[in-house]
Amino acid sequence: RWQSSGSVAAAELKPKGWSTGVVVAAGAAGLVGGIVVSNEDARLRNLVLPSPTSRACCDVQLTDLQRGLAKQLEAIVGKDHVSCNKVLKGTGCGKGTALAYVQP
């Protein structure tokens, strides 16, 4: 990246710099990239997780068949292996009540 001014002498070698256009383009790209990253970061920080008290799917009355599920499971695997209305916590967030929970 050295440019000679005509003579081969080492004392006359001068460094070749970046052109103004390249410097301006790199600065503009950095500025635009910074703005995009900043906007995305602000958007992600404004996201709100749902309230733990919000319910979306389970506010309906149970049918007779659903109410009898625990008894049917107890008859299959034994009463010691079935828990009714057990509160479970999700892996990421949230928790809920299981109608019947079967464990070994």
C-alpha positions in Angstrom: 0.0 0.0 0.0 2.9 2.3 -0.7 3.1 4.5 -3.7 6.3 5.8 -5.2 6.5 9.4 -6.5 8.6 8.3 -9.4 12.0 7.6 -7.8 12.7 4.2 -6.2 14.5 5.6 -3.2 13.0 4.4 0.1 13.0 7.9 1.5 10.6 9.1 -1.2 7.9 6.3 -0.6 4.7 7.8 0.8 1.7 5.9 2.2 -1.3 5.8 0.0 -4.4 6.8 2.0 -8.1 6.0 1.6 -10.1 8.1 -0.8 -12.6 10.5 0.6 -15.5 8.6 -1.0 -14.5 5.4 0.7 -14.2 7.1 4.1 -17.6 8.8 3.7 -19.2 5.5 2.5 -17.8 3.6 5.5 -19.0 6.3 7.9 -22.5 6.3 6.4 -22.7 2.5 6.5 -21.7 2.6 10.2 -24.2 5.3 11.0 -27.1 3.5 9.3 -26.2 0.2 10.8 -26.1 1.8 14.3 -29.5 3.3 13.8 -31.0 0.1 12.6 -29.6 -1.9 15.6 -30.7 0.8 18.0 -34.2 0.8 16.7 -34.5 -3.0 16.9 -33.1 -3.0 20.4 -35.7 -0.4 21.5 -38.5 -2.4 19.9 -37.5 -5.6 21.7 -37.2 -3.7 25.0 -40.8 -2.5 24.7 -42.3 -6.0 24.3 -44.4 -7.0 27.2 -45.0 -10.5 28.4 -48.6 -11.5 29.0 -49.9 -11.1 32.6 -49.8 -14.3 34.6 -53.4 -13.8 35.4 -54.5 -13.6 31.8 -56.4 -16.6 30.5 -56.9 -17.3 26.9 -58.2 -20.8 26.4 -59.4 -22.4 29.6 -62.4 -20.3 30.8 -65.0 -22.8 29.6 -66.9 -25.3 31.7 -65.6 -28.9 31.8 -67.7 -31.6 30.2 -68.8 -34.8 32.0 -66.2 -36.7 30.0 -63.4 -34.3 31.0 -64.4 -34.5 34.7 -64.3 -38.3 34.5 -60.8 -38.4 32.9 -58.9 -38.5 36.2 -60.9 -41.5 37.4 -60.3 -43.3 34.2 -56.6 -42.7 34.4 -56.5 -43.9 38.0 -58.2 -47.1 36.9 -55.5 -47.6 34.2 -52.3 -46.6 36.1 -53.3 -46.6 39.7 -54.4 -43.9 42.1 -50.9 -43.3 43.4 -49.7 -42.2 39.9 -52.4 -39.6 39.1 -52.7 -36.1 40.6 -55.7 -33.9 40.0 -55.7 -30.1 39.6 -51.9 -29.9 39.9 -50.3 -26.5 39.4 -47.5 -26.7 36.8 -45.0 -24.1 35.9 -43.9 -23.6 32.2 -40.3 -23.8 31.1 -40.1 -20.3 29.8 -42.9 -18.4 31.6 -46.4 -19.0 32.8 -48.1 -21.6 35.0 -51.4 -23.3 34.9 -53.5 -26.0 36.5 -53.5 -29.5 35.0 -56.8 -31.3 35.0 -55.0 -34.6 35.6 -51.2 -35.2 35.9 -49.9 -38.8 35.4 -46.4 -39.7 36.6 -44.5 -43.0 36.9 
